[in-house]
Amino acid sequence: MSIASYILGIVAALLVLLVVVEMLRRRHLRERHATWWLVAGVLALIVGVFPGTLEWAAGLVGITVPTNLAFFVSLAILFLVCLQHASELTKLESEAQTLAQDVALLAVRVEELERSAEAEHGADSASR
């Protein structure tokens, strides 16, 4: 590994961590969404600082080429992020449907109350 790629790996990992922490600080990213990005950034930083770790882990699980392990772990993290977002999207769609139904029921109730108020007002006017 050349010194340039070594430095690039460390800088990229630190940049990812910095961006995630800054987005958390500014409330542009919630904690539950940042978890997997923080995990990815920390893993990238560990591999960047200690490149032998990737080779050791690849040998541990029986993967011949260490970069294949890096791609697999990256893909797994992205899969978990997508799964988390799909889960939250499903929950939000359900809540939106419930809110739409509640609004429709309230609109019907308001119309009924307006009709009954108009009927009462018309009956009061006719009796005078």
N, CA, C and O atoms as CSV, one atom per row, in Angstrom:
chain,resi,resn,atom,element,x,y,z
A,1,MET,N,N,0.859,-1.176,0.000
A,1,MET,CA,C,0.000,0.000,0.000
A,1,MET,C,C,0.900,1.233,0.000
A,1,MET,O,O,1.840,1.337,0.789
A,2,SER,N,N,0.596,2.147,-0.888
A,2,SER,CA,C,1.392,3.371,-0.947
A,2,SER,C,C,0.972,4.323,0.166
A,2,SER,O,O,-0.126,4.225,0.715
A,3,ILE,N,N,1.867,5.235,0.479
A,3,ILE,CA,C,1.588,6.212,1.532
A,3,ILE,C,C,0.412,7.108,1.143
A,3,ILE,O,O,-0.347,7.542,2.010
A,4,ALA,N,N,0.257,7.388,-0.160
A,4,ALA,CA,C,-0.852,8.238,-0.618
A,4,ALA,C,C,-2.200,7.558,-0.392
A,4,ALA,O,O,-3.146,8.196,0.071
A,5,SER,N,N,-2.293,6.267,-0.715
A,5,SER,CA,C,-3.564,5.561,-0.502
A,5,SER,C,C,-3.834,5.380,0.985
A,5,SER,O,O,-4.988,5.408,1.412
A,6,TYR,N,N,-2.790,5.197,1.773
A,6,TYR,CA,C,-2.932,5.087,3.227
A,6,TYR,C,C,-3.521,6.376,3.791
A,6,TYR,O,O,-4.476,6.338,4.568
A,7,ILE,N,N,-2.957,7.509,3.402
A,7,ILE,CA,C,-3.443,8.812,3.867
A,7,ILE,C,C,-4.853,9.076,3.344
A,7,ILE,O,O,-5.699,9.586,4.078
A,8,LEU,N,N,-5.112,8.733,2.082
A,8,LEU,CA,C,-6.446,8.936,1.503
A,8,LEU,C,C,-7.512,8.161,2.272
A,8,LEU,O,O,-8.603,8.677,2.514
A,9,GLY,N,N,-7.199,6.923,2.655
A,9,GLY,CA,C,-8.148,6.112,3.424
A,9,GLY,C,C,-8.484,6.735,4.765
A,9,GLY,O,O,-9.647,6.782,5.165
A,10,ILE,N,N,-7.468,7.208,5.451
A,10,ILE,CA,C,-7.681,7.826,6.767
A,10,ILE,C,C,-8.466,9.125,6.633
A,10,ILE,O,O,-9.402,9.373,7.394
A,11,VAL,N,N,-8.084,9.953,5.664
A,11,VAL,CA,C,-8.769,11.238,5.470
A,11,VAL,C,C,-10.232,11.016,5.077
A,11,VAL,O,O,-11.121,11.713,5.567
A,12,ALA,N,N,-10.479,10.044,4.193
A,12,ALA,CA,C,-11.861,9.766,3.774
A,12,ALA,C,C,-12.710,9.297,4.958
A,12,ALA,O,O,-13.848,9.739,5.120
A,13,ALA,N,N,-12.163,8.411,5.777
A,13,ALA,CA,C,-12.900,7.924,6.946
A,13,ALA,C,C,-13.172,9.051,7.932
A,13,ALA,O,O,-14.278,9.163,8.460
A,14,LEU,N,N,-12.167,9.887,8.182
A,14,LEU,CA,C,-12.371,11.021,9.083
A,14,LEU,C,C,-13.397,11.999,8.525
A,14,LEU,O,O,-14.193,12.569,9.272
A,15,LEU,N,N,-13.376,12.189,7.214
A,15,LEU,CA,C,-14.338,13.084,6.578
A,15,LEU,C,C,-15.768,12.561,6.731
A,15,LEU,O,O,-16.687,13.330,7.015
A,16,VAL,N,N,-15.951,11.261,6.542
A,16,VAL,CA,C,-17.277,10.667,6.732
A,16,VAL,C,C,-17.750,10.875,8.165
A,16,VAL,O,O,-18.883,11.297,8.400
A,17,LEU,N,N,-16.880,10.578,9.113
A,17,LEU,CA,C,-17.258,10.757,10.520
A,17,LEU,C,C,-17.557,12.218,10.837
A,17,LEU,O,O,-18.509,12.517,11.559
A,18,LEU,N,N,-16.761,13.113,10.309
A,18,LEU,CA,C,-16.974,14.543,10.548
A,18,LEU,C,C,-18.313,15.008,9.977
A,18,LEU,O,O,-19.046,15.748,10.633
A,19,VAL,N,N,-18.626,14.579,8.771
A,19,VAL,CA,C,-19.894,14.973,8.142
A,19,VAL,C,C,-21.083,14.427,8.934
A,19,VAL,O,O,-22.055,15.146,9.166
A,20,VAL,N,N,-21.010,13.173,9.346
A,20,VAL,CA,C,-22.120,12.581,10.108
A,20,VAL,C,C,-22.299,13.300,11.443
A,20,VAL,O,O,-23.425,13.618,11.827
A,21,VAL,N,N,-21.207,13.558,12.150
A,21,VAL,CA,C,-21.304,14.248,13.444
A,21,VAL,C,C,-21.838,15.668,13.255
A,21,VAL,O,O,-22.654,16.135,14.050
A,22,GLU,N,N,-21.385,16.345,12.218
A,22,GLU,CA,C,-21.866,17.709,11.961
A,22,GLU,C,C,-23.355,17.711,11.617
A,22,GLU,O,O,-24.097,18.585,12.067
A,23,MET,N,N,-23.791,16.734,10.820
A,23,MET,CA,C,-25.220,16.647,10.496
A,23,MET,C,C,-26.037,16.344,11.741
A,23,MET,O,O,-27.147,16.852,11.892
A,24,LEU,N,N,-25.506,15.530,12.623
A,24,LEU,CA,C,-26.191,15.265,13.894
A,24,LEU,C,C,-26.271,16.530,14.735
A,24,LEU,O,O,-27.312,16.847,15.312
A,25,ARG,N,N,-25.162,17.241,14.793
A,25,ARG,CA,C,-25.113,18.465,15.600
A,25,ARG,C,C,-26.098,19.506,15.104
A,25,ARG,O,O,-26.735,20.192,15.904
A,26,ARG,N,N,-26.229,19.630,13.798
A,26,ARG,CA,C,-27.145,20.621,13.219
A,26,ARG,C,C,-28.581,20.117,13.104
A,26,ARG,O,O,-29.453,20.813,12.584
A,27,ARG,N,N,-28.814,18.919,13.585
A,27,ARG,CA,C,-30.146,18.301,13.546
A,27,ARG,C,C,-30.638,18.055,12.112
A,27,ARG,O,O,-31.841,18.081,11.850
A,28,HIS,N,N,-29.705,17.818,11.195
A,28,HIS,CA,C,-30.071,17.439,9.824
A,28,HIS,C,C,-30.169,15.921,9.698
A,28,HIS,O,O,-30.635,15.395,8.687
A,29,LEU,N,N,-29.727,15.237,10.731
A,29,LEU,CA,C,-29.730,13.777,10.746
A,29,LEU,C,C,-30.055,13.343,12.164
A,29,LEU,O,O,-29.473,13.841,13.127
A,30,ARG,N,N,-30.987,12.413,12.282
A,30,ARG,CA,C,-31.354,11.925,13.610
A,30,ARG,C,C,-30.432,10.788,14.020
A,30,ARG,O,O,-29.814,10.140,13.176
A,31,GLU,N,N,-30.346,10.554,15.309
A,31,GLU,CA,C,-29.429,9.554,15.843
A,31,GLU,C,C,-29.688,8.176,15.268
A,31,GLU,O,O,-28.752,7.454,14.926
A,32,ARG,N,N,-30.952,7.812,15.160
A,32,ARG,CA,C,-31.252,6.463,14.674
A,32,ARG,C,C,-30.859,6.277,13.213
A,32,ARG,O,O,-30.611,5.153,12.778
A,33,HIS,N,N,-30.801,7.372,12.449
A,33,HIS,CA,C,-30.365,7.270,11.059
A,33,HIS,C,C,-28.845,7.290,10.941
A,33,HIS,O,O,-28.288,6.784,9.967
A,34,ALA,N,N,-28.189,7.860,11.911
A,34,ALA,CA,C,-26.734,8.013,11.854
A,34,ALA,C,C,-25.990,6.774,12.323
A,34,ALA,O,O,-24.791,6.649,12.071
A,35,THR,N,N,-26.657,5.875,12.986
A,35,THR,CA,C,-25.985,4.722,13.584
A,35,THR,C,C,-25.144,3.950,12.577
A,35,THR,O,O,-23.956,3.717,12.805
A,36,TRP,N,N,-25.759,3.551,11.458
A,36,TRP,CA,C,-25.025,2.729,10.484
A,36,TRP,C,C,-23.924,3.528,9.798
A,36,TRP,O,O,-22.889,2.971,9.435
A,37,TRP,N,N,-24.142,4.844,9.615
A,37,TRP,CA,C,-23.095,5.665,9.001
A,37,TRP,C,C,-21.908,5.821,9.948
A,37,TRP,O,O,-20.759,5.843,9.507
A,38,LEU,N,N,-22.182,5.928,11.238
A,38,LEU,CA,C,-21.097,5.990,12.218
A,38,LEU,C,C,-20.334,4.666,12.274
A,38,LEU,O,O,-19.107,4.648,12.372
A,39,VAL,N,N,-21.074,3.563,12.211
A,39,VAL,CA,C,-20.426,2.248,12.188
A,39,VAL,C,C,-19.516,2.144,10.968
A,39,VAL,O,O,-18.371,1.705,11.082
A,40,ALA,N,N,-20.019,2.545,9.805
A,40,ALA,CA,C,-19.220,2.484,8.576
A,40,ALA,C,C,-17.990,3.378,8.682
A,40,ALA,O,O,-16.900,2.979,8.273
A,41,GLY,N,N,-18.151,4.570,9.219
A,41,GLY,CA,C,-17.026,5.489,9.356
A,41,GLY,C,C,-15.966,4.974,10.309
A,41,GLY,O,O,-14.771,5.095,10.039
A,42,VAL,N,N,-16.396,4.399,11.423
A,42,VAL,CA,C,-15.446,3.857,12.399
A,42,VAL,C,C,-14.710,2.652,11.805
A,42,VAL,O,O,-13.495,2.529,11.957
A,43,LEU,N,N,-15.446,1.765,11.129
A,43,LEU,CA,C,-14.787,0.624,10.482
A,43,LEU,C,C,-13.790,1.087,9.428
A,43,LEU,O,O,-12.685,0.553,9.335
A,44,ALA,N,N,-14.184,2.084,8.633
A,44,ALA,CA,C,-13.272,2.615,7.612
A,44,ALA,C,C,-12.033,3.238,8.257
A,44,ALA,O,O,-10.925,3.101,7.738
A,45,LEU,N,N,-12.221,3.915,9.374
A,45,LEU,CA,C,-11.083,4.523,10.067
A,45,LEU,C,C,-10.149,3.451,10.631
A,45,LEU,O,O,-8.929,3.580,10.536
A,46,ILE,N,N,-10.711,2.407,11.210
A,46,ILE,CA,C,-9.888,1.310,11.750
A,46,ILE,C,C,-9.076,0.664,10.633
A,46,ILE,O,O,-7.879,0.422,10.787
A,47,VAL,N,N,-9.738,0.385,9.499
A,47,VAL,CA,C,-9.041,-0.237,8.368
A,47,VAL,C,C,-8.027,0.741,7.771
A,47,VAL,O,O,-6.958,0.334,7.317
A,48,GLY,N,N,-8.370,2.031,7.775
A,48,GLY,CA,C,-7.436,3.026,7.249
A,48,GLY,C,C,-6.185,3.160,8.089
A,48,GLY,O,O,-5.081,3.275,7.557
A,49,VAL,N,N,-6.355,3.146,9.402
A,49,VAL,CA,C,-5.212,3.304,10.306
A,49,VAL,C,C,-4.416,1.996,10.420
A,49,VAL,O,O,-3.186,2.002,10.460
A,50,PHE,N,N,-5.145,0.886,10.471
A,50,PHE,CA,C,-4.499,-0.428,10.588
A,50,PHE,C,C,-4.881,-1.295,9.389
A,50,PHE,O,O,-5.771,-2.136,9.516
A,51,PRO,N,N,-4.253,-1.125,8.249
A,51,PRO,CA,C,-4.639,-1.858,7.031
A,51,PRO,C,C,-4.527,-3.374,7.186
A,51,PRO,O,O,-5.216,-4.117,6.488
A,52,GLY,N,N,-3.685,-3.829,8.073
A,52,GLY,CA,C,-3.558,-5.270,8.297
A,52,GLY,C,C,-4.817,-5.880,8.886
A,52,GLY,O,O,-5.030,-7.088,8.784
A,53,THR,N,N,-5.647,-5.058,9.499
A,53,THR,CA,C,-6.892,-5.542,10.100
A,53,THR,C,C,-7.806,-6.146,9.043
A,53,THR,O,O,-8.437,-7.176,9.280
A,54,LEU,N,N,-7.879,-5.512,7.885
A,54,LEU,CA,C,-8.728,-6.012,6.807
A,54,LEU,C,C,-8.219,-7.364,6.315
A,54,LEU,O,O,-9.009,-8.278,6.078
A,55,GLU,N,N,-6.919,-7.490,6.164
A,55,GLU,CA,C,-6.342,-8.765,5.725
A,55,GLU,C,C,-6.578,-9.850,6.777
A,55,GLU,O,O,-6.894,-10.991,6.440
A,56,TRP,N,N,-6.421,-9.487,8.052
A,56,TRP,CA,C,-6.662,-10.437,9.136
A,56,TRP,C,C,-8.116,-10.902,9.142
A,56,TRP,O,O,-8.392,-12.097,9.246
A,57,ALA,N,N,-9.067,-9.925,9.027
A,57,ALA,CA,C,-10.491,-10.266,9.048
A,57,ALA,C,C,-10.865,-11.112,7.834
A,57,ALA,O,O,-11.657,-12.047,7.948
A,58,ALA,N,N,-10.300,-10.787,6.674
A,58,ALA,CA,C,-10.585,-11.570,5.472
A,58,ALA,C,C,-10.093,-13.007,5.638
A,58,ALA,O,O,-10.787,-13.954,5.270
A,59,GLY,N,N,-8.905,-13.160,6.190
A,59,GLY,CA,C,-8.397,-14.510,6.445
A,59,GLY,C,C,-9.229,-15.248,7.464
A,59,GLY,O,O,-9.408,-16.463,7.370
A,60,LEU,N,N,-9.741,-14.516,8.443
A,60,LEU,CA,C,-10.560,-15.114,9.493
A,60,LEU,C,C,-11.839,-15.729,8.935
A,60,LEU,O,O,-12.255,-16.804,9.368
A,61,VAL,N,N,-12.463,-15.046,7.972
A,61,VAL,CA,C,-13.715,-15.555,7.405
A,61,VAL,C,C,-13.498,-16.333,6.108
A,61,VAL,O,O,-14.455,-16.810,5.498
A,62,GLY,N,N,-12.240,-16.460,5.691
A,62,GLY,CA,C,-11.935,-17.291,4.534
A,62,GLY,C,C,-12.089,-16.596,3.193
A,62,GLY,O,O,-12.325,-17.256,2.181
A,63,ILE,N,N,-11.961,-15.288,3.166
A,63,ILE,CA,C,-12.045,-14.537,1.914
A,63,ILE,C,C,-10.617,-14.288,1.432
A,63,ILE,O,O,-9.775,-13.787,2.177
A,64,THR,N,N,-10.361,-14.645,0.175
A,64,THR,CA,C,-9.003,-14.559,-0.357
A,64,THR,C,C,-8.537,-13.131,-0.579
A,64,THR,O,O,-7.411,-12.781,-0.225
A,65,VAL,N,N,-9.390,-12.310,-1.158
A,65,VAL,CA,C,-9.023,-10.934,-1.477
A,65,VAL,C,C,-9.653,-10.000,-0.432
A,65,VAL,O,O,-10.879,-9.917,-0.356
A,66,PRO,N,N,-8.856,-9.306,0.361
A,66,PRO,CA,C,-9.389,-8.452,1.434
A,66,PRO,C,C,-10.362,-7.374,0.944
A,66,PRO,O,O,-11.305,-7.028,1.656
A,67,THR,N,N,-10.144,-6.842,-0.260
A,67,THR,CA,C,-11.071,-5.805,-0.734
A,67,THR,C,C,-12.472,-6.370,-0.970
A,67,THR,O,O,-13.457,-5.635,-0.902
A,68,ASN,N,N,-12.564,-7.680,-1.250
A,68,ASN,CA,C,-13.898,-8.290,-1.374
A,68,ASN,C,C,-14.650,-8.219,-0.052
A,68,ASN,O,O,-15.863,-8.012,-0.025
A,69,LEU,N,N,-13.916,-8.394,1.045
A,69,LEU,CA,C,-14.549,-8.257,2.366
A,69,LEU,C,C,-15.004,-6.826,2.590
A,69,LEU,O,O,-16.090,-6.600,3.123
A,70,ALA,N,N,-14.192,-5.859,2.193
A,70,ALA,CA,C,-14.576,-4.453,2.351
A,70,ALA,C,C,-15.838,-4.147,1.551
A,70,ALA,O,O,-16.737,-3.463,2.040
A,71,PHE,N,N,-15.905,-4.653,0.327
A,71,PHE,CA,C,-17.108,-4.441,-0.485
A,71,PHE,C,C,-18.319,-5.136,0.117
A,71,PHE,O,O,-19.420,-4.584,0.115
A,72,PHE,N,N,-18.125,-6.330,0.626
A,72,PHE,CA,C,-19.236,-7.054,1.235
A,72,PHE,C,C,-19.765,-6.324,2.464
A,72,PHE,O,O,-20.975,-6.166,2.621
A,73,VAL,N,N,-18.860,-5.878,3.334
A,73,VAL,CA,C,-19.280,-5.160,4.545
A,73,VAL,C,C,-19.975,-3.856,4.157
A,73,VAL,O,O,-20.990,-3.491,4.750
A,74,SER,N,N,-19.433,-3.158,3.169
A,74,SER,CA,C,-20.063,-1.913,2.703
A,74,SER,C,C,-21.470,-2.190,2.175
A,74,SER,O,O,-22.410,-1.457,2.483
A,75,LEU,N,N,-21.607,-3.237,1.389
A,75,LEU,CA,C,-22.911,-3.602,0.846
A,75,LEU,C,C,-23.883,-3.983,1.959
A,75,LEU,O,O,-25.062,-3.633,1.906
A,76,ALA,N,N,-23.389,-4.697,2.959
A,76,ALA,CA,C,-24.246,-5.082,4.085
A,76,ALA,C,C,-24.725,-3.854,4.854
A,76,ALA,O,O,-25.891,-3.781,5.240
A,77,ILE,N,N,-23.843,-2.901,5.075
A,77,ILE,CA,C,-24.235,-1.674,5.789
A,77,ILE,C,C,-25.259,-0.898,4.975
A,77,ILE,O,O,-26.245,-0.413,5.529
A,78,LEU,N,N,-25.040,-0.773,3.666
A,78,LEU,CA,C,-26.018,-0.070,2.821
A,78,LEU,C,C,-27.360,-0.803,2.806
A,78,LEU,O,O,-28.413,-0.166,2.779
A,79,PHE,N,N,-27.331,-2.127,2.822
A,79,PHE,CA,C,-28.563,-2.897,2.896
A,79,PHE,C,C,-29.306,-2.593,4.194
A,79,PHE,O,O,-30.523,-2.410,4.184
A,80,LEU,N,N,-28.581,-2.537,5.310
A,80,LEU,CA,C,-29.216,-2.232,6.594
A,80,LEU,C,C,-29.793,-0.821,6.618
A,80,LEU,O,O,-30.860,-0.599,7.191
A,81,VAL,N,N,-29.100,0.130,6.003
A,81,VAL,CA,C,-29.621,1.497,5.918
A,81,VAL,C,C,-30.922,1.501,5.112
A,81,VAL,O,O,-31.905,2.122,5.516
A,82,CYS,N,N,-30.925,0.805,3.971
A,82,CYS,CA,C,-32.137,0.740,3.139
A,82,CYS,C,C,-33.282,0.058,3.886
A,82,CYS,O,O,-34.428,0.498,3.808
A,83,LEU,N,N,-32.973,-1.001,4.598
A,83,LEU,CA,C,-33.995,-1.712,5.363
A,83,LEU,C,C,-34.578,-0.823,6.457
A,83,LEU,O,O,-35.789,-0.820,6.681
A,84,GLN,N,N,-33.716,-0.068,7.135
A,84,GLN,CA,C,-34.185,0.846,8.168
A,84,GLN,C,C,-35.091,1.917,7.566
A,84,GLN,O,O,-36.139,2.232,8.129
A,85,HIS,N,N,-34.691,2.477,6.426
A,85,HIS,CA,C,-35.512,3.508,5.789
A,85,HIS,C,C,-36.836,2.939,5.282
A,85,HIS,O,O,-37.868,3.603,5.380
A,86,ALA,N,N,-36.819,1.726,4.745
A,86,ALA,CA,C,-38.059,1.100,4.294
A,86,ALA,C,C,-39.008,0.871,5.458
A,86,ALA,O,O,-40.217,1.065,5.331
A,87,SER,N,N,-38.460,0.461,6.587
A,87,SER,CA,C,-39.278,0.251,7.777
A,87,SER,C,C,-39.915,1.552,8.245
A,87,SER,O,O,-41.102,1.587,8.571
A,88,GLU,N,N,-39.130,2.613,8.278
A,88,GLU,CA,C,-39.656,3.906,8.714
A,88,GLU,C,C,-40.645,4.478,7.699
A,88,GLU,O,O,-41.620,5.125,8.080
A,89,LEU,N,N,-40.399,4.244,6.423
A,89,LEU,CA,C,-41.328,4.697,5.388
A,89,LEU,C,C,-42.675,3.999,5.529
A,89,LEU,O,O,-43.723,4.631,5.394
A,90,THR,N,N,-42.647,2.704,5.800
A,90,THR,CA,C,-43.881,1.955,6.005
A,90,THR,C,C,-44.659,2.506,7.197
A,90,THR,O,O,-45.877,2.670,7.137
A,91,LYS,N,N,-43.942,2.786,8.269
A,91,LYS,CA,C,-44.582,3.349,9.468
A,91,LYS,C,C,-45.195,4.719,9.158
A,91,LYS,O,O,-46.323,4.997,9.564
A,92,LEU,N,N,-44.461,5.570,8.446
A,92,LEU,CA,C,-44.966,6.905,8.108
A,92,LEU,C,C,-46.167,6.830,7.164
A,92,LEU,O,O,-47.109,7.611,7.299
A,93,GLU,N,N,-46.141,5.900,6.213
A,93,GLU,CA,C,-47.290,5.733,5.309
A,93,GLU,C,C,-48.529,5.322,6.092
A,93,GLU,O,O,-49.629,5.801,5.819
A,94,SER,N,N,-48.351,4.442,7.056
A,94,SER,CA,C,-49.469,4.005,7.893
A,94,SER,C,C,-50.014,5.168,8.711
A,94,SER,O,O,-51.228,5.343,8.820
A,95,GLU,N,N,-49.114,5.965,9.287
A,95,GLU,CA,C,-49.550,7.129,10.058
A,95,GLU,C,C,-50.252,8.158,9.173
A,95,GLU,O,O,-51.238,8.763,9.592
A,96,ALA,N,N,-49.754,8.359,7.959
A,96,ALA,CA,C,-50.382,9.308,7.034
A,96,ALA,C,C,-51.781,8.833,6.655
A,96,ALA,O,O,-52.709,9.636,6.561
A,97,GLN,N,N,-51.931,7.528,6.437
A,97,GLN,CA,C,-53.243,6.990,6.102
A,97,GLN,C,C,-54.214,7.178,7.273
A,97,GLN,O,O,-55.367,7.556,7.067
A,98,THR,N,N,-53.759,6.920,8.479
A,98,THR,CA,C,-54.598,7.108,9.664
A,98,THR,C,C,-54.989,8.575,9.813
A,98,THR,O,O,-56.144,8.882,10.108
A,99,LEU,N,N,-54.039,9.475,9.611
A,99,LEU,CA,C,-54.342,10.906,9.710
A,99,LEU,C,C,-55.326,11.341,8.631
A,99,LEU,O,O,-56.221,12.139,8.910
A,100,ALA,N,N,-55.185,10.840,7.411
A,100,ALA,CA,C,-56.108,11.183,6.331
A,100,ALA,C,C,-57.524,10.697,6.666
A,100,ALA,O,O,-58.504,11.398,6.412
A,101,GLN,N,N,-57.620,9.510,7.228
A,101,GLN,CA,C,-58.932,8.989,7.621
A,101,GLN,C,C,-59.532,9.829,8.742
A,101,GLN,O,O,-60.729,10.115,8.727
A,102,ASP,N,N,-58.717,10.223,9.706
A,102,ASP,CA,C,-59.202,11.071,10.800
A,102,ASP,C,C,-59.684,12.423,10.273
A,102,ASP,O,O,-60.712,12.932,10.718
A,103,VAL,N,N,-58.948,12.999,9.334
A,103,VAL,CA,C,-59.343,14.287,8.750
A,103,VAL,C,C,-60.655,14.139,7.990
A,103,VAL,O,O,-61.523,15.007,8.070
A,104,ALA,N,N,-60.799,13.042,7.255
A,104,ALA,CA,C,-62.053,12.819,6.515
A,104,ALA,C,C,-63.233,12.678,7.467
A,104,ALA,O,O,-64.305,13.226,7.211
A,105,LEU,N,N,-63.045,11.953,8.558
A,105,LEU,CA,C,-64.121,11.805,9.543
A,105,LEU,C,C,-64.460,13.145,10.196
A,105,LEU,O,O,-65.630,13.452,10.422
A,106,LEU,N,N,-63.436,13.934,10.497
A,106,LEU,CA,C,-63.688,15.255,11.082
A,106,LEU,C,C,-64.401,16.170,10.094
A,106,LEU,O,O,-65.261,16.958,10.488
A,107,ALA,N,N,-64.048,16.072,8.811
A,107,ALA,CA,C,-64.722,16.894,7.801
A,107,ALA,C,C,-66.201,16.532,7.715
A,107,ALA,O,O,-67.047,17.419,7.605
A,108,VAL,N,N,-66.519,15.255,7.765
A,108,VAL,CA,C,-67.919,14.825,7.745
A,108,VAL,C,C,-68.636,15.337,8.990
A,108,VAL,O,O,-69.771,15.808,8.914
A,109,ARG,N,N,-67.972,15.242,10.119
A,109,ARG,CA,C,-68.580,15.722,11.377
A,109,ARG,C,C,-68.826,17.229,11.325
A,109,ARG,O,O,-69.872,17.690,11.782
A,110,VAL,N,N,-67.896,18.001,10.782
A,110,VAL,CA,C,-68.064,19.457,10.660
A,110,VAL,C,C,-69.240,19.759,9.748
A,110,VAL,O,O,-70.051,20.633,10.057
A,111,GLU,N,N,-69.346,19.048,8.623
A,111,GLU,CA,C,-70.477,19.266,7.710
A,111,GLU,C,C,-71.801,18.981,8.402
A,111,GLU,O,O,-72.766,19.728,8.240
A,112,GLU,N,N,-71.845,17.894,9.178
A,112,GLU,CA,C,-73.080,17.570,9.909
A,112,GLU,C,C,-73.423,18.664,10.911
A,112,GLU,O,O,-74.583,19.055,11.035
A,113,LEU,N,N,-72.417,19.159,11.626
A,113,LEU,CA,C,-72.659,20.217,12.603
A,113,LEU,C,C,-73.100,21.507,11.920
A,113,LEU,O,O,-73.969,22.215,12.430
A,114,GLU,N,N,-72.503,21.817,10.764
A,114,GLU,CA,C,-72.911,23.016,10.030
A,114,GLU,C,C,-74.353,22.894,9.544
A,114,GLU,O,O,-75.125,23.849,9.623
A,115,ARG,N,N,-74.710,21.708,9.040
A,115,ARG,CA,C,-76.094,21.508,8.578
A,115,ARG,C,C,-77.081,21.640,9.733
A,115,ARG,O,O,-78.136,22.258,9.592
A,116,SER,N,N,-76.729,21.050,10.882
A,116,SER,CA,C,-77.649,21.134,12.023
A,116,SER,C,C,-77.729,22.571,12.548
A,116,SER,O,O,-78.790,23.013,12.988
A,117,ALA,N,N,-76.611,23.296,12.503
A,117,ALA,CA,C,-76.630,24.697,12.932
A,117,ALA,C,C,-77.461,25.537,11.975
A,117,ALA,O,O,-78.206,26.416,12.409
A,118,GLU,N,N,-77.341,25.273,10.672
A,118,GLU,CA,C,-78.144,26.006,9.680
A,118,GLU,C,C,-79.621,25.688,9.844
A,118,GLU,O,O,-80.473,26.566,9.709
A,119,ALA,N,N,-79.920,24.424,10.137
A,119,ALA,CA,C,-81.317,24.027,10.327
A,119,ALA,C,C,-81.894,24.711,11.566
A,119,ALA,O,O,-83.029,25.187,11.540
A,120,GLU,N,N,-81.129,24.761,12.632
A,120,GLU,CA,C,-81.575,25.444,13.841
A,120,GLU,C,C,-81.752,26.931,13.594
A,120,GLU,O,O,-82.733,27.525,14.042
A,121,HIS,N,N,-80.811,27.531,12.887
A,121,HIS,CA,C,-80.866,28.952,12.576
A,121,HIS,C,C,-82.083,29.249,11.694
A,121,HIS,O,O,-82.769,30.253,11.891
A,122,GLY,N,N,-82.345,28.370,10.723
A,122,GLY,CA,C,-83.510,28.542,9.847
A,122,GLY,C,C,-84.814,28.381,10.628
A,122,GLY,O,O,-85.774,29.110,10.376
A,123,ALA,N,N,-84.863,27.446,11.567
A,123,ALA,CA,C,-86.056,27.242,12.386
A,123,ALA,C,C,-86.289,28.425,13.323
A,123,ALA,O,O,-87.431,28.821,13.555
A,124,ASP,N,N,-85.209,28.987,13.858
A,124,ASP,CA,C,-85.330,30.166,14.729
A,124,ASP,C,C,-85.833,31.365,13.941
A,124,ASP,O,O,-86.671,32.120,14.435
A,125,SER,N,N,-85.336,31.553,12.725
A,125,SER,CA,C,-85.741,32.679,11.889
A,125,SER,C,C,-87.186,32.551,11.468
A,125,SER,O,O,-87.899,33.552,11.396
A,126,ALA,N,N,-87.639,31.330,11.184
A,126,ALA,CA,C,-89.019,31.124,10.750
A,126,ALA,C,C,-89.998,31.338,11.892
A,126,ALA,O,O,-91.122,31.778,11.650
A,127,SER,N,N,-89.612,31.042,13.129
A,127,SER,CA,C,-90.518,31.199,14.264
A,127,SER,C,C,-90.651,32.660,14.698
A,127,SER,O,O,-91.582,32.985,15.435
A,128,ARG,N,N,-89.776,33.530,14.279
A,128,ARG,CA,C,-89.842,34.928,14.683
A,128,ARG,C,C,-90.802,35.658,13.883
A,128,ARG,O,O,-90.990,36.858,14.086
